[in-house]
Amino acid sequence: MVIFRYKPEHEDAVISAIKEDPSWDIFTNEKAIDNYKKSLGESITYVCYEHGEFGGYLRALLDDGFAIYISELFVVPKWRNRTIGRTLIARVKMDFRYLTVYALSDEDAYYEKLGYRRVGSVYEIHE
């Protein structure tokens, strides 16, 4: 498993993967896609490759230097349940160890399974 900071050459892999999942249409529909592509580069975005194949990505936003918010975490269905999501989260936590890391979630069961604590409407990511 290899994790990279997002670069423009990763755009096709990310967009192709999320287009396969209809629930991600909010980012890939005709009205949103150009802005989303731009946001991938402007955000704190990591991509993961497993055995040379795109496995998933994480996009986060820095909030005034005190916290970082994971806004999207996507793992390609083929690679789910193989620690890609957990590894992407750990990379953010490691790279921003002096900040509190939160996850915005519509997948509460996933963050609860990992043992993260709900704080209001987000999950606090901890060691």
Buried (B, 14 or more C-beta within 10 A) or exposed (E): EEBBEBEEEBBEBBBEBBBEEEEBEEBBEEEEBEEBBEBBEEBBBBBBBBEEEBBBBBBBBEEEEEBBBBBBBBBBEEBEEBBBBBBBBBBBBEBBEEBBBBBBBEEEEBBEEBEBEEEEEBBBBEE
